[in-house]
Amino acid sequence: MATIDRATVEHVAKLSRLALSEDELQLFEEQLVRIIGYFDKLNELNTDDVEPLSHPLGLRNVFRGDQVVPSAPRHEALSNAPDRTDDAYKVPVVVDPS
């Protein structure tokens, strides 16, 4: 049986960048213990004759077939770009290059 303790809750909160109060830490510890307990209860079920499935409903692909069509000319696709360089969109740097 898996257990959740206060240190685990604090660790998960830190990883999630959550600043939790003492009351919240206590509440989440209790809730996570109950959740893990429920999964332990589910593990007790005999699933030997149960076929695995990815979805409970019989779904099918409703997309249309692929068709090759000409795309818009590059100058037309870039006509509304707020800023461009040569034949491409110009966007601000979002990652530190160092």
PyMOL commands that set and color helices and strands:
alter all, ss='L'
color gray80, all
select helices_A, chain A and resi 6-15+22-43+74-77
alter helices_A, ss='H'
color red, helices_A
select strands_A, chain A and resi 84-85+88-89
alter strands_A, ss='S'
color yellow, strands_A
deselect
rebuild
show_as cartoon
